[in-house]
């Protein structure tokens, strides 16, 4: 009976996910497309990101025999590049088919798989079918999730990250390492999970060869993914890492946080030299992850909480913060559910609603107010969420920071 119930829940969840995404796809093709025509290299309307048209403008060069990394610049890892080229090929190198059909269709397929994986991971961790169903359902119908899935593939990297965590918790370490390597080769952010997984193995007295084998397997996946491109153009692959640091220069061009902001923009406006802001975000992110890596990983729940906090921290302290970057931690936020998460999660969703509304408006005072409100809410909720994720109980972190006596907490 229990197995039948689980199967029914999975079927219901899959149907909900498919329906929500098909509705969005219909809106995209029959309402957004006619009213906001997008041409290669141009942003036709605020409801659609300029990234996807720019991808096509760049990667469609391959139809003329040009090779990524060697003949044109690429800042994505090789699996991300290969995924975009695959969709260009399926669309028969047609711009509109690529932007409006194949990118959202395939992205939605992976999004549905991620919804199912969230259900299975929550069920495995908390042993509560209702909780697993409703949390995964909330993720499935979240407008920011569907919006981001339609235009970016960050959630595919998160799919492999959660799958890696799922295998890791089930002690299938080789599969976990392979999945983590695939996630890193789609988007670089899952690399910050690697030291946390290694630390968990060390804290739980795993065998020495397991501790060494895990990063080796992950590294081998990355090397194999890069190998074809590296053989064709080693200097082009190495230059792709230079392009990652070039993003710091974008801060200089950021006049308002409407186009994407982070705490670093505020420092730039206060007069901090822009050259420092090219490397400072990465150093802060690395410091946060190393800080989390020295904590005691004595239970699976703490591992999941700290992996969530790791990705949330590197997202918040990234050089820029765009709406779809929330996909770097959203799935894990639902997996690491606890009662304390309710208020921060509600605030985050309200903030994302405001940002979606703002993106649907032309440049105006109302759009500016909504956007600034969104960033203010993000910055208010971030310390709260970090605190709740880190502390097993509300006063634990205060005790560690020696503030409990000051605040009269016994």
VMD Tcl script that draws the C-alpha trace (Angstrom):
set ca {
  {0.00 0.00 0.00}
  {2.84 2.34 0.90}
  {4.57 1.72 -2.44}
  {1.33 2.44 -4.31}
  {0.97 5.72 -2.38}
  {4.55 6.71 -3.22}
  {3.99 5.90 -6.90}
  {0.77 7.95 -6.95}
  {2.53 10.89 -5.33}
  {5.34 10.76 -7.89}
  {2.85 10.59 -10.75}
  {0.88 13.54 -9.34}
  {4.05 15.56 -8.85}
  {5.23 14.83 -12.39}
  {1.84 15.80 -13.85}
  {1.79 19.07 -11.87}
  {5.31 19.87 -13.00}
  {4.59 19.17 -16.67}
  {1.33 21.16 -16.66}
  {2.88 24.23 -15.00}
  {5.77 24.23 -17.46}
  {3.57 23.64 -20.52}
  {1.40 26.60 -19.50}
  {4.53 28.75 -19.24}
  {5.71 27.48 -22.64}
  {2.34 28.38 -24.20}
  {2.48 31.86 -22.63}
  {6.05 32.26 -23.88}
  {5.21 31.34 -27.48}
  {1.74 32.86 -27.90}
  {1.87 35.96 -25.70}
  {5.49 36.94 -24.99}
  {6.89 36.12 -28.42}
  {4.38 38.16 -30.50}
  {4.54 41.17 -28.17}
  {8.26 41.14 -27.42}
  {10.12 39.99 -30.55}
  {13.72 39.11 -29.75}
  {16.49 39.25 -32.31}
  {20.01 37.85 -31.98}
  {22.06 40.07 -29.68}
  {19.12 42.23 -28.66}
  {16.77 42.14 -25.69}
  {13.26 42.56 -27.03}
  {11.41 42.78 -23.72}
  {11.85 42.71 -19.99}
  {9.98 39.42 -19.67}
  {12.76 37.52 -21.41}
  {16.45 37.35 -20.59}
  {18.96 38.53 -23.17}
  {21.25 35.59 -22.33}
  {19.54 32.99 -24.54}
  {19.62 35.14 -27.72}
  {23.26 35.92 -27.01}
  {24.01 32.21 -26.63}
  {22.56 31.59 -30.07}
  {24.48 34.50 -31.59}
  {27.73 33.01 -30.29}
  {27.29 29.25 -30.44}
  {25.52 29.20 -33.81}
  {28.94 30.02 -35.29}
  {29.65 26.31 -34.97}
  {27.35 25.58 -37.91}
  {30.10 27.14 -40.08}
  {32.76 24.82 -38.67}
  {34.01 27.09 -35.88}
  {34.96 25.34 -32.64}
  {34.19 26.61 -29.10}
  {37.16 27.85 -27.04}
  {39.40 27.77 -30.12}
  {37.52 30.01 -32.56}
  {35.24 31.99 -30.23}
  {35.11 32.83 -26.54}
  {33.33 30.57 -24.04}
  {32.99 31.19 -20.31}
  {30.88 28.07 -19.64}
  {32.43 24.70 -18.71}
  {32.52 22.10 -21.52}
  {29.30 20.22 -20.66}
  {27.43 23.53 -20.57}
  {28.88 24.42 -23.98}
  {28.04 20.98 -25.39}
  {24.47 21.23 -24.08}
  {23.89 24.57 -25.83}
  {25.46 23.29 -29.07}
  {23.21 20.21 -28.91}
  {20.11 22.42 -28.66}
  {21.35 24.60 -31.53}
  {21.71 21.46 -33.66}
  {18.24 20.16 -32.70}
  {16.70 23.52 -33.58}
  {18.25 23.15 -37.06}
  {20.24 26.34 -36.30}
  {16.99 28.32 -36.29}
  {16.99 31.24 -33.84}
  {13.31 31.19 -32.88}
  {13.17 27.41 -32.51}
  {16.22 27.59 -30.25}
  {14.99 30.46 -28.03}
  {11.29 29.68 -27.73}
  {11.06 25.89 -28.13}
  {14.14 23.76 -27.55}
  {15.81 25.69 -24.70}
  {12.67 25.93 -22.52}
  {11.44 22.45 -23.52}
  {14.65 20.63 -22.59}
  {15.23 22.83 -19.55}
  {11.72 22.05 -18.33}
  {12.38 18.33 -18.78}
  {15.40 18.54 -16.51}
  {13.38 20.74 -14.14}
  {10.74 18.03 -13.79}
  {13.45 15.47 -13.03}
  {14.80 17.79 -10.32}
  {11.33 18.07 -8.75}
  {11.11 14.27 -8.57}
  {14.62 14.07 -7.12}
  {13.74 16.61 -4.41}
  {10.78 14.40 -3.46}
  {12.93 11.27 -3.21}
  {15.71 13.05 -1.28}
  {13.35 14.64 1.25}
  {11.56 11.30 1.69}
  {14.87 9.55 2.30}
  {15.99 12.16 4.84}
  {12.83 12.88 6.81}
  {10.81 9.68 6.23}
  {7.65 11.75 5.77}
  {5.71 11.26 2.52}
  {3.41 14.26 2.98}
  {6.33 16.56 3.74}
  {8.26 15.26 0.72}
  {5.28 15.75 -1.58}
  {4.30 19.25 -0.48}
  {7.87 20.58 -0.38}
  {8.63 19.26 -3.87}
  {5.25 20.58 -5.07}
  {6.05 24.04 -3.69}
  {9.33 23.96 -5.57}
  {7.59 22.72 -8.72}
  {5.03 25.53 -8.92}
  {7.34 28.31 -7.72}
  {7.23 31.06 -10.39}
  {10.90 31.96 -9.97}
  {11.85 28.32 -10.59}
  {9.80 28.07 -13.78}
  {10.97 31.50 -14.96}
  {14.64 30.61 -14.44}
  {14.32 27.14 -15.97}
  {12.92 28.56 -19.21}
  {16.02 30.61 -19.91}
  {19.04 29.18 -18.09}
  {20.52 25.78 -17.32}
  {21.73 26.46 -13.75}
  {19.11 24.05 -12.45}
  {20.63 21.22 -14.52}
  {23.89 21.69 -12.61}
  {21.81 21.69 -9.43}
  {20.08 18.48 -10.57}
  {23.47 16.75 -10.70}
  {24.46 18.36 -7.37}
  {21.35 17.05 -5.59}
  {21.82 13.68 -7.29}
  {25.39 13.68 -5.99}
  {24.12 14.41 -2.49}
  {21.47 11.68 -2.83}
  {24.08 9.06 -3.78}
  {26.45 10.35 -1.12}
  {23.86 9.92 1.63}
  {23.22 6.40 0.30}
  {26.98 5.67 0.52}
  {27.36 5.27 -3.25}
  {30.45 7.44 -3.30}
  {31.70 6.75 -6.83}
  {28.34 7.65 -8.40}
  {28.18 10.71 -6.16}
  {31.64 11.89 -7.29}
  {30.76 11.36 -10.97}
  {27.51 13.35 -10.62}
  {29.31 16.16 -8.80}
  {31.90 16.30 -11.60}
  {29.09 16.54 -14.19}
  {27.46 19.37 -12.21}
  {30.75 21.30 -12.07}
  {31.23 20.87 -15.80}
  {27.78 22.38 -16.46}
  {28.23 25.40 -14.16}
  {31.17 25.93 -11.84}
  {29.31 26.63 -8.58}
  {28.93 22.95 -7.39}
  {32.73 22.82 -6.88}
  {32.14 24.46 -3.49}
  {30.42 21.26 -2.32}
  {33.53 19.14 -2.79}
  {35.42 20.16 0.41}
  {32.25 19.65 2.47}
  {31.76 16.08 1.20}
  {35.43 15.28 1.85}
  {35.19 16.72 5.38}
  {32.10 14.60 6.08}
  {34.00 11.45 5.05}
  {36.89 12.45 7.31}
  {34.70 13.29 10.32}
  {32.84 10.00 10.05}
  {36.07 7.99 9.96}
  {35.73 6.71 6.43}
  {38.54 4.62 5.00}
  {41.54 6.54 3.69}
  {41.11 5.31 0.14}
  {37.48 6.56 0.11}
  {38.57 10.03 1.21}
  {41.18 10.16 -1.58}
  {39.06 8.40 -4.19}
  {36.16 10.87 -4.01}
  {38.02 14.00 -5.23}
  {40.03 11.92 -7.73}
  {36.84 10.59 -9.38}
  {35.40 14.13 -9.48}
  {38.58 15.50 -11.03}
  {38.70 12.71 -13.63}
  {35.17 13.57 -14.81}
  {36.22 17.21 -15.21}
  {39.39 16.25 -17.11}
  {37.51 13.94 -19.49}
  {34.93 16.66 -20.16}
  {37.65 19.17 -21.03}
  {39.86 16.75 -22.98}
  {38.34 17.11 -26.52}
  {38.37 20.91 -26.33}
  {41.80 21.01 -24.68}
  {43.33 18.86 -27.44}
  {41.96 21.24 -30.08}
  {42.90 24.45 -28.26}
  {44.67 24.37 -24.88}
  {45.16 28.14 -24.89}
  {41.43 28.69 -25.63}
  {40.42 26.53 -22.66}
  {42.85 28.35 -20.35}
  {41.57 31.72 -21.63}
  {38.02 30.72 -20.62}
  {39.12 31.08 -16.98}
  {40.34 34.60 -17.72}
  {36.83 35.37 -18.92}
  {35.46 34.35 -15.51}
  {37.48 37.08 -13.80}
  {36.50 39.60 -16.46}
  {33.02 39.56 -14.95}
  {34.39 41.79 -12.20}
  {34.72 44.53 -14.80}
  {30.95 44.37 -15.28}
  {30.67 45.98 -11.86}
  {32.24 49.13 -13.28}
  {29.48 49.34 -15.86}
  {26.67 48.73 -13.34}
  {24.90 52.05 -12.79}
  {21.83 50.70 -11.02}
  {21.20 47.30 -9.45}
  {18.28 46.74 -11.84}
  {20.48 44.70 -14.18}
  {21.95 42.59 -11.40}
  {23.46 43.58 -8.07}
  {25.28 42.29 -5.03}
  {26.98 43.74 -1.94}
  {30.02 44.42 -4.15}
  {28.10 47.04 -6.13}
  {27.63 49.03 -2.93}
  {31.40 48.90 -2.28}
  {32.06 50.05 -5.83}
  {29.76 53.03 -5.33}
  {31.62 53.86 -2.11}
  {34.84 54.24 -4.08}
  {36.55 50.87 -3.66}
  {38.91 50.38 -6.66}
  {37.28 48.13 -9.23}
  {40.47 46.07 -9.67}
  {40.04 44.77 -6.11}
  {36.49 43.67 -6.85}
  {37.63 41.29 -9.57}
  {39.11 38.84 -7.04}
  {37.51 39.82 -3.72}
  {34.18 38.00 -4.32}
  {35.98 34.71 -5.01}
  {38.23 35.11 -1.95}
  {35.22 35.78 0.30}
  {33.34 32.81 -1.18}
  {36.35 30.56 -0.70}
  {36.78 31.79 2.88}
  {33.12 31.05 3.69}
  {33.36 27.52 2.28}
  {36.59 26.84 4.16}
  {34.93 28.11 7.34}
  {32.04 25.72 6.78}
  {34.46 22.89 5.99}
  {36.05 23.05 9.46}
  {32.72 22.48 11.22}
  {31.86 19.07 12.69}
  {29.91 16.96 10.20}
  {28.55 14.39 12.62}
  {25.16 13.76 10.99}
  {23.56 13.73 7.55}
  {21.23 16.57 8.54}
  {24.17 18.84 9.39}
  {25.84 17.92 6.08}
  {22.72 18.91 4.12}
  {22.31 22.15 6.08}
  {25.93 23.18 5.55}
  {25.90 22.30 1.84}
  {22.80 24.48 1.50}
  {24.48 27.28 3.39}
  {27.63 26.94 1.27}
  {25.78 27.43 -2.03}
  {23.57 30.15 -0.59}
  {26.63 32.04 0.66}
  {28.55 31.89 -2.62}
  {25.39 33.01 -4.46}
  {24.80 35.98 -2.20}
  {28.45 37.07 -2.28}
  {28.88 36.55 -6.01}
  {30.23 39.50 -7.98}
  {26.75 40.03 -9.43}
  {23.37 38.70 -8.39}
  {20.76 37.93 -11.03}
  {17.37 36.36 -10.54}
  {18.31 32.93 -11.94}
  {21.30 32.65 -9.58}
  {18.80 31.63 -6.90}
  {18.70 28.24 -8.66}
  {22.18 27.64 -7.20}
  {20.64 26.84 -3.83}
  {16.84 26.68 -4.22}
  {16.55 22.89 -4.50}
  {18.75 22.31 -1.45}
  {16.75 24.88 0.49}
  {13.72 22.61 0.20}
  {15.73 19.45 0.90}
  {17.13 20.91 4.13}
  {13.67 21.92 5.33}
  {12.98 22.63 8.99}
  {10.36 24.67 10.85}
  {12.79 27.58 11.17}
  {12.92 27.97 7.38}
  {9.28 29.01 6.96}
  {9.64 32.78 7.46}
  {12.87 33.26 5.42}
  {11.48 31.12 2.60}
  {8.26 33.17 2.49}
  {10.27 36.42 2.44}
  {12.47 35.13 -0.38}
  {9.48 34.10 -2.47}
  {7.78 37.46 -1.90}
  {11.00 39.19 -2.95}
  {11.20 37.07 -6.10}
  {7.56 37.88 -6.94}
  {8.43 41.59 -6.75}
  {11.42 41.10 -9.03}
  {9.35 39.19 -11.60}
  {6.78 41.99 -11.61}
  {9.57 44.56 -11.95}
  {11.05 42.73 -14.95}
  {7.64 42.83 -16.62}
  {7.52 46.63 -16.42}
  {9.19 49.17 -18.67}
  {11.89 51.40 -17.18}
  {9.94 53.51 -14.72}
  {9.88 54.79 -11.15}
  {7.63 51.86 -10.14}
  {10.06 49.32 -11.59}
  {12.96 51.00 -9.79}
  {11.08 50.97 -6.46}
  {10.11 47.30 -6.84}
  {13.65 46.31 -7.78}
  {15.25 48.16 -4.88}
  {12.66 46.60 -2.55}
  {13.61 43.17 -3.91}
  {17.31 43.65 -3.23}
  {16.60 45.11 0.21}
  {14.51 42.05 1.14}
  {17.22 39.71 -0.18}
  {19.85 41.47 1.93}
  {17.62 41.46 5.03}
  {16.70 37.80 4.76}
  {20.20 36.57 3.88}
  {21.74 36.93 7.37}
  {18.58 35.42 8.90}
  {18.73 32.42 6.59}
  {22.45 31.94 7.15}
  {21.87 32.04 10.90}
  {19.03 29.53 10.80}
  {20.90 27.18 8.50}
  {24.01 27.18 10.63}
  {22.47 26.90 14.08}
  {21.04 23.53 15.13}
  {19.07 25.45 17.75}
  {18.43 29.22 17.75}
  {20.95 29.99 20.49}
  {23.82 27.75 19.29}
  {25.39 30.29 16.95}
  {25.05 33.05 19.54}
  {26.89 30.84 22.02}
  {29.67 30.20 19.51}
  {29.97 33.95 18.94}
  {29.95 34.53 22.75}
  {26.88 36.72 22.50}
  {24.51 34.58 24.56}
  {25.43 36.27 27.87}
  {25.21 39.70 26.30}
  {21.70 38.92 25.06}
  {20.74 37.29 28.42}
  {20.19 33.90 26.78}
  {20.75 31.04 29.19}
}
mol new
graphics top color blue
foreach p $ca { graphics top sphere $p radius 0.5 }
foreach p [lrange $ca 0 end-1] q [lrange $ca 1 end] { graphics top cylinder $p $q radius 0.2 }
display resetview
